[in-house]
Amino acid sequence: MSIFHSLNTTGSALTAQRLRMDVISSNIASVDTTRATMENGEWVPYRRKTVTLSSKEGQFSNYLNAAMGSSSKQGVGNGVKVTRINNDTETPFKLVYDPTNPDANAEGYVQTSNVDPLKEMVNLISATRSYEANVTVFNANKSMLTKALEIGK
């Protein structure tokens, strides 16, 4: 195991949380988009995107599992990676009454995106706090490595 393993682990978390914040920002920016993609020959509004994270597998989990007497391969302690970015197909589009909109149907309703700005702001705060916590861990690790190098002086 490298002395930089903890920095790499924290770095992967920083990258993942940054991508999560980017996706959330994209969702917020597209909240009023009524024509995003073509599905079955029709324009549909923007669909909310979510990020799925999973743990990385590596040597540390093998050492940890061996020390614990377990043969589990869950990738404990190796950081995270983005598994995929999903489109939220379960949440329905919102209908807004606006008969003057060119995208309105015969009854005057317009389909808008399934993005809930309140939910996105909560997720953005969560991602920001996770990012800040990982920056703190990164700085603590860097400080410990620096102090360890100063011992030999």
C-alpha positions as CSV (number, residue, x, y, z in Angstrom):
1,M,0.0,0.0,0.0
2,S,1.4,3.4,-1.0
3,I,1.7,6.3,1.4
4,F,-0.4,8.2,-1.0
5,H,-3.3,5.7,-0.9
6,S,-5.3,7.9,1.5
7,L,-4.8,11.0,-0.8
8,N,-6.0,9.0,-3.8
9,T,-9.0,7.8,-1.9
10,T,-10.0,11.3,-0.9
11,G,-9.2,12.6,-4.4
12,S,-11.7,10.1,-5.9
13,A,-14.3,11.3,-3.5
14,L,-13.6,14.9,-4.4
15,T,-14.0,14.0,-8.1
16,A,-17.2,12.2,-7.6
17,Q,-18.8,14.9,-5.5
18,R,-17.7,17.5,-8.0
19,L,-19.4,15.6,-10.8
20,R,-22.5,15.2,-8.6
21,M,-22.6,19.0,-8.1
22,D,-22.2,19.5,-11.9
23,V,-25.2,17.2,-12.6
24,I,-27.3,19.0,-10.0
25,S,-26.4,22.4,-11.5
26,S,-27.4,21.1,-14.9
27,N,-30.8,20.0,-13.4
28,I,-31.4,23.4,-11.9
29,A,-30.4,25.2,-15.1
30,S,-32.8,23.1,-17.1
31,V,-35.8,23.3,-14.8
32,D,-37.9,25.3,-17.3
33,T,-36.8,23.4,-20.5
34,T,-39.8,22.1,-22.4
35,R,-38.0,20.7,-25.4
36,A,-34.9,18.7,-24.5
37,T,-34.9,15.4,-26.5
38,M,-37.0,13.5,-29.1
39,E,-38.8,10.4,-27.9
40,N,-41.0,8.5,-30.3
41,G,-41.0,11.4,-32.7
42,E,-42.1,14.0,-30.1
43,W,-40.2,16.6,-28.1
44,V,-40.1,15.9,-24.4
45,P,-39.0,18.1,-21.5
46,Y,-35.7,17.8,-19.7
47,R,-35.5,14.7,-17.5
48,R,-33.8,15.1,-14.1
49,K,-30.5,13.3,-13.9
50,T,-29.0,11.5,-10.9
51,V,-25.6,10.2,-10.2
52,T,-24.9,6.7,-8.9
53,L,-21.7,6.2,-6.9
54,S,-20.1,2.9,-5.9
55,S,-16.9,1.9,-4.1
56,K,-13.7,1.1,-5.9
57,E,-12.0,-2.2,-5.4
58,G,-8.4,-2.4,-4.6
59,Q,-5.6,-3.7,-2.4
60,F,-6.7,-1.9,0.8
61,S,-10.0,-3.8,0.9
62,N,-8.1,-7.1,0.5
63,Y,-5.8,-6.3,3.4
64,L,-8.7,-5.1,5.5
65,N,-10.8,-8.1,4.7
66,A,-7.9,-10.5,5.4
67,A,-7.2,-8.8,8.8
68,M,-10.9,-9.1,9.6
69,G,-11.0,-12.8,8.5
70,S,-13.5,-12.0,5.8
71,S,-13.3,-12.9,2.1
72,S,-15.8,-10.2,1.1
73,K,-14.9,-8.1,-1.9
74,Q,-16.8,-4.9,-1.2
75,G,-14.0,-2.5,-2.0
76,V,-13.9,-1.0,1.5
77,G,-11.6,2.0,1.9
78,N,-10.7,2.4,-1.8
79,G,-12.6,5.5,-2.7
80,V,-15.6,5.9,-4.9
81,K,-16.3,6.0,-8.6
82,V,-19.2,7.2,-10.6
83,T,-21.1,4.1,-11.9
84,R,-23.6,5.9,-14.1
85,I,-25.6,9.0,-14.6
86,N,-29.3,8.1,-14.8
87,N,-32.3,9.8,-16.2
88,D,-35.2,10.0,-13.7
89,T,-38.0,8.3,-15.7
90,E,-40.2,7.5,-12.6
91,T,-41.1,11.1,-11.7
92,P,-43.7,12.4,-14.1
93,F,-43.4,15.7,-16.0
94,K,-45.2,18.7,-14.5
95,L,-48.1,20.2,-16.3
96,V,-48.4,24.0,-16.2
97,Y,-51.4,25.9,-17.6
98,D,-50.1,28.3,-20.3
99,P,-52.2,28.4,-23.4
100,T,-50.0,31.1,-25.0
101,N,-46.9,28.8,-25.0
102,P,-46.2,27.2,-28.4
103,D,-45.7,23.8,-26.7
104,A,-49.1,23.9,-25.1
105,N,-51.5,21.0,-25.8
106,A,-55.1,21.4,-26.9
107,E,-56.2,22.1,-23.3
108,G,-53.5,24.8,-22.9
109,Y,-51.2,22.7,-20.6
110,V,-47.4,22.6,-21.2
111,Q,-45.2,19.7,-20.0
112,T,-42.2,21.0,-18.0
113,S,-39.3,19.1,-16.6
114,N,-39.5,16.7,-13.6
115,V,-36.9,18.7,-11.7
116,D,-37.9,19.8,-8.2
117,P,-35.7,22.9,-7.4
118,L,-36.1,22.4,-3.7
119,K,-34.9,18.7,-3.9
120,E,-32.0,19.8,-6.1
121,M,-30.9,22.5,-3.6
122,V,-31.0,19.9,-0.8
123,N,-28.9,17.6,-2.9
124,L,-26.5,20.4,-3.8
125,I,-26.0,21.3,-0.1
126,S,-25.4,17.6,0.7
127,A,-22.8,17.3,-2.1
128,T,-21.1,20.6,-1.1
129,R,-20.8,19.4,2.5
130,S,-19.4,16.1,1.4
131,Y,-16.9,17.9,-0.8
132,E,-15.9,20.2,2.1
133,A,-15.5,17.2,4.4
134,N,-13.2,15.5,1.9
135,V,-11.1,18.6,1.5
136,T,-10.6,18.7,5.3
137,V,-9.6,15.0,5.2
138,F,-7.2,15.6,2.3
139,N,-5.6,18.5,4.1
140,A,-5.3,16.5,7.3
141,N,-3.6,13.6,5.4
142,K,-1.2,16.1,3.7
143,S,-0.3,17.6,7.1
144,M,0.4,14.1,8.5
145,L,2.6,13.2,5.6
146,T,4.5,16.4,5.9
147,K,5.0,15.9,9.6
148,A,6.2,12.3,9.0
149,L,8.8,13.6,6.5
150,E,10.0,16.2,9.0
151,I,10.7,13.5,11.6
152,G,13.9,12.5,9.7
153,K,15.4,15.9,9.8
